Amino acid sequence: METVTRSQKNETKLNVQFEPEKGEIRVLGVRCYFINPVSSCEKVDKIFGTGGEVIVHNVCYESGYELFDTIARSDPEKTKERLLTELVAAAPEMGYGIITITTLRKNPPTVKVTVKNPAAKTDKGSQKHIVGSLWAGILSKYFDKKLTSRDFHYDERKDELTFVVST
């Protein structure tokens, strides 16, 4: 079993650069932008019902997949393992919470993801896919296999969202 978590030594904001003079935010060298995903998900659920979950899953999955792919292409000298570690470290700076990834099995890939202080504090509706599907996309590119997120659980006492990413 392998666990990837944010390094306690990496407290400086090196993974996300804010360049207001250019109007840019870059995560590991890739340009990004921020929105309030919780209110967006509430609106999507209101309009589309359970179909909203499918929409948010697909958008977040593709975002995660493309993010990891773009980061890998922009720095081909780094291993996929190193890039994944850096992305886990960047997650709090991106507003996703503090991520811990534990690989339970490599073939077929099964990964437990724990999110301390998640952006969406629920395991209901499309909000759970904000982080869950993003990491399903990232890990799909990492393992070169289509994966999905499932078994969501939010523990309000711990302020922790957990889920499994697998085939």
Helices and strands as residue ranges (DSSP letters): E 2-5, E 16-19, E 24-27, E 30-32, H 37-48, H 51-74, H 80-94, E 98-106, E 109-116, H 128-143, E 148-155, E 160-166
